[in-house]
Amino acid sequence: MPAGQIGPCHPPTLGRSVVVVLPAWTFLIATHAMAAALSLVLGPFQIIRRPKGDPVHRLVGRCWAVLMLYVAAGSFLFGGYDTAIAIFLRVLAAWTLCSVTLGIVMARRGNVRRHRGFMIGTYVGLVAAFVGVVAVHTRRVPAWFVVHPVWMSLVTVAIIAVASLFLAGVEATTGRRQRALAGSR
């Protein structure tokens, strides 16, 4: 069923069929959701992985920061301010723009403690936004999961696979480069 089209749905309604209108996925909204999902996967890698500050950490961190800035800035270009969750998400997006920028500035200045605080705090905000989005059944992601569970599950697996392949590639590429540099000394 194409986005925005009316069709049958069988959510938990005691066996009754209901007609739902699925919210459409625009290019901006789809890329926003994918970037947020990739950020959800890359975040724990950055937080848990040791050592910090090496080329892998810097490259993955830069990619994560770009994704987060895209997610935050893009969120002002769609949706409204008509619900409490929408207002909360816009305030969170504004803070995310500030916190990611400050986290980058702190890393460049060598203030690791504040860099860590801003970046972990931003990740916690991302998780809060994710919970806010999936907890409201009328929002796009949960509505599509109800109507198209297999398709949406495949999209989820694909996003996790892309993030995993990216991380494996970064580890392999920068690891080879580090070993080559160490061997030439």
Rosetta blueprint (number, residue, H / E / L):
1 M L
2 P L
3 A L
4 G L
5 Q L
6 I E
7 G E
8 P E
9 C E
10 H L
11 P L
12 P L
13 T L
14 L L
15 G L
16 R L
17 S L
18 V E
19 V E
20 V E
21 V E
22 L L
23 P L
24 A L
25 W L
26 T L
27 F H
28 L H
29 I H
30 A H
31 T H
32 H H
33 A H
34 M H
35 A H
36 A H
37 A H
38 L H
39 S H
40 L H
41 V H
42 L H
43 G H
44 P H
45 F H
46 Q H
47 I H
48 I H
49 R L
50 R L
51 P L
52 K L
53 G L
54 D L
55 P H
56 V H
57 H H
58 R H
59 L H
60 V H
61 G H
62 R H
63 C H
64 W H
65 A H
66 V H
67 L H
68 M H
69 L H
70 Y H
71 V H
72 A H
73 A H
74 G H
75 S H
76 F H
77 L H
78 F L
79 G L
80 G L
81 Y L
82 D L
83 T L
84 A H
85 I H
86 A H
87 I H
88 F H
89 L H
90 R H
91 V H
92 L H
93 A H
94 A H
95 W H
96 T H
97 L H
98 C H
99 S H
100 V H
101 T H
102 L H
103 G H
104 I H
105 V H
106 M H
107 A H
108 R H
109 R L
110 G L
111 N L
112 V H
113 R H
114 R H
115 H H
116 R H
117 G H
118 F H
119 M H
120 I H
121 G H
122 T H
123 Y H
124 V H
125 G H
126 L H
127 V H
128 A H
129 A H
130 F H
131 V H
132 G H
133 V H
134 V H
135 A H
136 V L
137 H L
138 T L
139 R L
140 R H
141 V H
142 P H
143 A H
144 W H
145 F H
146 V H
147 V H
148 H L
149 P H
150 V H
151 W H
152 M H
153 S H
154 L H
155 V H
156 T H
157 V H
158 A H
159 I H
160 I H
161 A H
162 V H
163 A H
164 S H
165 L H
166 F H
167 L H
168 A H
169 G H
170 V H
171 E H
172 A H
173 T H
174 T H
175 G H
176 R H
177 R H
178 Q H
179 R H
180 A H
181 L H
182 A H
183 G H
184 S L
185 R L
